[in-house]
Amino acid sequence: MVVREGMLSGVLDFGELGAGDPATDLAAAWLILPVGKSTRFFDAYSATAASRCRNVT
């Protein structure tokens, strides 16, 4: 995680580098951020409505 001025500004994760699925990037919001706090993350990523709704299992 990259923090700038006390706020999350980036996540570096090469574990799924070859997956080719944007959901891999969005998993950080689903798994790390508190419920209801991911909107800003999704907006910065320009995630589609469909991408925001996907579930990670």
N, C-alpha and C positions, 0 to 999 in steps of 0.2 A: 504494500500500500504506500502511496505517496501522499504526504500531507503538506499543504502549503498554508501558512498563516492559521494553523489550527483546524483546517478543514480538509477532508478527503478530496484530493485532486486527481488521483489516478490509481489504477490497480495494474500491477505487472504480474502476469501469470502466463508462463510458457507451457504449462502442463497440457493444454489442449490446442497447441499451436496449429496442428494440422487438421482440426475438425472441420473448418469451413462453415460452421453454423453460428450466426450471430448470437444465438441463445447461450453459447459458451461465454461470451462477453457479459451478457446480462445476468448470468447466474450469480455473480457477485452481489447484485442488488437483491436477488431473491434470498440468498443464503446468509448474507452478512448484515444488511441493513434492517433496522426494526420495521415491523409492519406499519405501513402507511408513510414511510419515509423515503421511498424509492422514486417518487415522481421526479425529483430534481435530477437524479441519476439518469432516468430514462429520457428526460427532455434533453439533457446534454448529449446523450448518445444518439438522439433523433430516432429512437425506437418506435416502430409502428405499433398501433393498437393491438394487432395480433401477436406481436413479439412480447408485449407487456403481459399478456394473459397466459403465456405458456407456463407449464408446470415443470419443475425439475424433480426427477425421481432418483 
